[in-house]
Amino acid sequence: MTDSVTPIRKQRPGLGRGLSALLGDVPEPASEGAAGEGGGVRMMAVSALSPHPDQPRRRFDEDALEDLARSIAERGVLLPLLVRPHGKDYQIVAGERRWRAAQRARLHEVPVIVREISDAETMELALVENIQREDLNAIEEADAYRKLIDQFGHTQEALARLVHKSRSHISNLLRLLDLPPPVREMLVDGRLEMGHARALIGAPDPAALAQRVVDGGLSVREVERLAREAKPAAKGRDARRGSGGGAGARNADIEALERQLGDLLGLRVNIAHGDKGGTLTLGYSTLDQLDMICQRLSGERI
């Protein structure tokens, strides 16, 4: 095993900035140099690494993994894995997908950076990395938030700052964990969208209604209406409201669109619509959230 290293540029502080904040701008491993733990990039045997059992991402797309393996076979692993000492070997903090693809590409070594990282920091970094790359489904993201709250005492406000999303986004995702396992599975495999799942929360029989969504291709608006009709209290309110006219239907459409965009961005969304157009407002509470909005709008990879 070679132990090639080059020094890393001064790292930027703060877990909230994600993996790049810890790694900084990392150059390719050099052919000469002295290695020290945490001192730079080194080459390490694939067999010396093991995945973290609490990695937020549970599913790896096979086609995407094969594409990455072909790219790695041609060009190598361009971004080092982040690992920490674990017994006699090392545990992957960030980069499990690259490690899996490297094995498929029949590589014996991969570039790594070794850091002494606590369990809580490991969970935070893995969560931030996957969210920034949009690699987690809603249930995986919610599970990771729940673990950080239950095991490490994080608050919803702290998590919102960590991943640069609104507190309501964190809260809405956590509520998805109250859905029955069959419904969560439908969300994971793509048969349900997050808007559908949110509408099912609190319904008398969410599993049966979810199956109706899948069988009938129902829209989020239709699911929301069926969920309201299934609640006795909601029936009374709907009867008192009456039809409401076209303006009510239009406002309901706008509210549904606000929720859909809010789920996508993890931010507060407000739409003011009139006869001659309107405005779309995105709310942010930190400069990091503003930076994320700018990157999304410009098409820059986060």
Secondary structure, DSSP 8 states (H G I E B T S, - for coil): --------------GGG-HHHHH-S-----SS----TTSSEEEEEGGGEE--TT-S-----HHHHHHHHHHHHHH---S-EEEEEETTEEEEEE-HHHHHHHHHTT-SEEEEEE----HHHHHHHHHHHHHHTT---HHHHHHHHHHHHHHH---HHHHHHHHT--HHHHHHHHHHTTS-HHHHHHHHTTSS-HHHHHHHTT-SSHHHHHHHHHHHT--HHHHHHHHHHTSHHHHHHHHHH---HHHHHHHHHHHHHHHHHHHHHTSEEEEEEETTEEEEEEE-SSHHHHHHHHHHHHT---
